[in-house]
Amino acid sequence: MLAGNPHFSSANPSGDYSSAAAAGEARPSRYESQKRRDWNTFSQYLRNHRPPLALSRCSGAHVLEFLRYLDQFGKTKVHAVGCPFFGQPCPPAPCPCPLRQAWGSLDALVGRLRAAFEENGGEPEANPFGVRAVRLYLREVRDSQAKARGIAYEKKKRKRPAANASAAGGGGVDVEPVRMMMADGREQMVMMAVDYTGELIPL
């Protein structure tokens, strides 16, 4: 996470703007701010765990437990198999099916927490957010929500120029349509870019 440098000051009586520019660069981006909030939420979850759970003992099973816990705060309607609106992207009437966290939101959350884990002292080889069980869970959520909501999460490969790919450490960029719940309750398809780190980035 980016943090402000205590030696930088907004006052600049000397007329040297290099320090002010550096201070501006140190301001956290929206991604960094969200990552910090996500990490605080996860840390609070570990503290409230019974018994309390130390970060060093956190496993993929605990990550799955956390993701399922978040479902109670979800805003995405996921129709049950027996629901008459199962598989319909725009149901004509309300139904009692539960609200869940959308797959795209969970996928982006895991990407941010995977990075935050290592930034907060976790060992990369022991990162519980990158284990196979978490990847399989996200894939299962994606597939089940696609069927229940009648939408397809299609991936379209978009290759980078070779020079850019080398500079970024290899890999390419996937462009993926993700149906997101807007603030007014409407659903809207948003194109997201998945970079070589596996993180979702709004286009």
C-alpha positions, 0 to 999 in steps of 0.5 A: 500500500502506498503511504504518505511520506511524513517529510513531504509538506503541502507548504512549499515556501522554497518554490521547489515543486518536486516535493509536492509532486512526489507527495501527489504521487504518494496519494493512494489510488482507488485500487489501493484504497479498496485493497486496504479496506478489503484487507481491514475487513478480512483482518477483522474477520480473523479477529472475530473468528472463534477461536481468533485466527492468526494470519500465519495460520490462515489457510485456503479453507479459511478464505472459502469460509470468508467468501461464503460469509460475505454472501449475506451482504450480496446484492446479486439475485441468484435463482435456485434450480426450482425457480421459474426464473432460473436461467432468465437474465431479466426476470419479469417479477420478484422471487424469493431466491437469495442474494449473493455476492456476484462472481466478478466481485469475488474474483476481484476481491480475491485478487486484491487480498492476494496482493495485500497478503504479501504486502502485509508480511505473508510468504508468497508460497503460503498465500491462501488466496492463491491456492487451488481450492479458492480458484476452483471455488471461484470457477464453480461460482462463475459457472453456477451463477451463469446458469442461474442468471442466464448470462455467459461469462465469455473471455476474449483473448487480446494479445499485447505487443511482444515488447509490452508483454516482456516489460510486464513480465509476460502474459496477455490481457483478457477482456471479460464481460461482467454483469454488475449491479448498479447503485440504482438496482439495475444490472449492467454489463461492464467490460473488465480487463484481466491483466497478467496478474489475474486482477479485474480492471475496469476499462 
